């Protein structure tokens, strides 16, 4: 039996899920405080410290630790070989965990209330920036392990197709190395020296441009593991087969290539970048919808195969024939609904004219939560239910309770984000701690804020229930009889694939050209021509 590094994977996943519960409870506080239901909860300093901690945990800690733990499990079980250089992987874990703890201290003390985007001229304590940087550096160790393991497997199995789950995991590792370079440069050369007093000021335009390098591609770093659950776990769990292995490979390559140079739609209202570069990034933003459509088609086709194998008749009878009591199947259907709605919001955000309407309103918050907390997190939950018994050796505590938990998350997210969308169209601003509902304009916002508080409570209950199920499973005395992980087989066995769909050498060269075209001049302009003066903290 090969070493599957269960303890390493579980260590990452426990950090992710403890952070997740904390983030969910902080989110509940925020929607309740903003609603005005309990005026005594309104403390602006506490609110912004909570928002910054919630955003940092969800966007960086929960996702990164889950992706690393999930990746270690997928690599060892799909390649059926021991983890390469386990001490190296553990070093990455401790670096990332140490960075998380270091960043948490100023966050909890209210000395890093800069939100998870940490845009200057707002300044955080140096420990926050250093801790966040260590978290990213620790994740690079995971990237190296994934790339090396795929390379070793290809060396030992010449001409054989890399298992789809490993192909997608390695694509994600490469994507993360590319996209984290932007925020890494911002941290190392701007924010850390500035917060330590080594430089008097930073160029805000350059900082926002570097962060835009990371800001939107990170979404696909979060999404790829969710797509891996869809492609490699759901068809088997549903009782069918994957419609097309090749479509999955194409989707992961397109996500890698298209998702990187698309960050400037977040800078539509910023004056530093020319309209032509913003348009260039807009084309990329719409282009990245293609692999999403491809994924939706492939997974729905895979579910139809499963439904018809289960006796589904007629045009839509296969839907009712699916096992809705299976957490993976249920989560897939719910995630697809989130993805449709969130994707529509993304098209709005990427369209310049429509973006001007919703820019910096609650609409953006709603879209963000539908994609991350909706589509991505619900598939993280389902994927965890699938692999947890394999990792712990214990049967899942309660499949019925898991289904209830997923439904609660879906209902809570709908109740929370629907009012946000409406409020955005009514002009409700982002990044405010409180609204006084005493004018005709603000009075119409109040009922939606109340609904959001109810949604936040449902989400918090669901998050705690998810954690309870995992703890209950881990402490169970009922052993899991089958700990071998079985991934979905395609309808047509994959005997060979073209080289561009079995490796990433070509696509890295494409990205070199692509990224130079998208970012070389937008970054270089700050050094070669007079643009905007650097802004000190006291401005």
Secondary structure as UniProt FT lines:
FT   HELIX           6..35
FT   HELIX           39..41
FT   HELIX           44..56
FT   HELIX           57..62
FT   HELIX           63..79
FT   TURN            84..85
FT   HELIX           86..108
FT   TURN            109..110
FT   TURN            115..118
FT   TURN            120..121
FT   HELIX           126..156
FT   TURN            158..159
FT   HELIX           164..186
FT   HELIX           187..191
FT   HELIX           192..195
FT   TURN            196..197
FT   HELIX           204..215
FT   HELIX           217..229
FT   HELIX           230..234
FT   HELIX           235..237
FT   TURN            238..239
FT   HELIX           245..258
FT   HELIX           263..267
FT   TURN            268..269
FT   HELIX           275..287
FT   HELIX           289..309
FT   TURN            310..311
FT   TURN            314..316
FT   HELIX           317..321
FT   TURN            324..325
FT   HELIX           327..350
FT   HELIX           352..358
FT   TURN            359..360
FT   HELIX           362..369
FT   HELIX           370..376
FT   HELIX           377..392
FT   HELIX           399..425
FT   TURN            426..427
FT   HELIX           440..443
FT   TURN            444..445
FT   HELIX           446..475
FT   HELIX           499..501
FT   HELIX           505..515
FT   HELIX           516..520
FT   HELIX           521..528
FT   TURN            537..538
//
